[in-house]
Amino acid sequence: MEVDHMFQHHAQCHCGQVKIVCKGEPDFIVMCHCEDCQRRTGSAFNLGAWFNRSKIEISGLTKVYSRIEHDGIETTYHFCPSCGSSMYWDMPENTQMIAVAVGAFADPEFPQPTVSFYEHKRHVWVTVPEAIGRFTGSGKGEKITG
């Protein structure tokens, strides 16, 4: 039997009912400042670590909330029905990828964001890491150059 030595990131909801194991490092980590993300998270921005679906194992039942986002893309959010923690989301437009809420890892060593979206909605006191991709809107929008 072959042993898999690939690094894993472990995420869970507040009550521990929903658990996610992500193998390897995320493909990219999005810091999003749009109003949809602010309202959904109850914070100034959202952090989502995007992994290939084949590298993720999810256990526990989730409730689902789907909506058409401001840019016209359908997004389906999965959250714990017991404690309400936002856990992960995906898009029918890209079935190969899943975003996991970075806060669910509760890991202060988790990698920093690789891209920042909707900078025109960013709270003035939020500092964005240097040398990452920055866009006024989504990744399809205008790139901010430093």
HELIX and SHEET records of a PDB file:
HELIX    1   1 GLU A   35  THR A   41  1                                   7    
HELIX    2   2 ARG A   53  LYS A   55  5                                   3    
HELIX    3   3 VAL A  102  PHE A  105  5                                   4    
HELIX    4   4 GLU A  119  LYS A  121  5                                   3    
SHEET    1   A 3 GLN A   8  GLN A  12  0                                        
SHEET    2   A 3 LYS A  19  LYS A  23 -1                                        
SHEET    3   A 3 ILE A  56  SER A  59 -1                                        
SHEET    1   B 8 LYS A  63  ILE A  68  0                                        
SHEET    2   B 8 GLU A  74  PHE A  79 -1                                        
SHEET    3   B 8 SER A  86  MET A  91 -1                                        
SHEET    4   B 8 ASN A  94  ALA A 101 -1                                        
SHEET    5   B 8 ASN A  46  ASN A  52 -1                                        
SHEET    6   B 8 PHE A  28  CYS A  32 -1                                        
SHEET    7   B 8 VAL A 115  PHE A 117  1                                        
SHEET    8   B 8 GLY A 133  ARG A 134  1                                        
END                                                                             
